[in-house]
């Protein structure tokens, strides 16, 4: 899951920078599945968000499902530092989803709450999503829902038959959420975008250290991590 950035560190929708980022990853790790984000920074237009996906044509891309608050806050005091409305209308869900499918890009459907899942279930009646559908349950965003086991079960039980589900959690929601996903037969996403620590509370040396923890969680359940090509098969990605 990739957000490209300018040298300044700011998010970018620039096609050349995003393609260069994508290609650099593939050059170093050709077997890796690159999932480009369709969220390319605050204030971007729908065209700016989807055109870079169509231009690069990664194997996967994120598809967000509802308009929501998406903010940076102090969880201890409730103080709001950055307040932002993340716009994802029905038309955007429809148009982004169609554009991805028409260009061989598998949508990773980002679900921040039950409303987002219901939105997807409505739009999917048009028939443009290919099976299997791939859902990612997101927890801990200020404006989305906090991780609760009972809420996870509601989402898991509501997705279409045959669909895949994975999960990620922001901050302290990360490892409880992925553990539950693993227990229920789902998949796990970790990385420094979501959380900068490992379960001991120490700062992670990199995303790789969180991956190592996720592997340990899987091993406790008798599950073995998929290879990149096995993951492609599971998620129904286009042939390389």
Beta strands, then each sheet from edge to edge (+ up, - down):
strand 1: 35-36
strand 2: 60-64
strand 3: 68-69
strand 4: 72-73
strand 5: 80-82
strand 6: 85-86
strand 7: 106-111
strand 8: 134-139
strand 9: 164-169
strand 10: 187-188
sheet 1: 1+ 2+ 7+ 8+ 9+ 10+
sheet 2: 3+ 6-
sheet 3: 4+ 5-
end
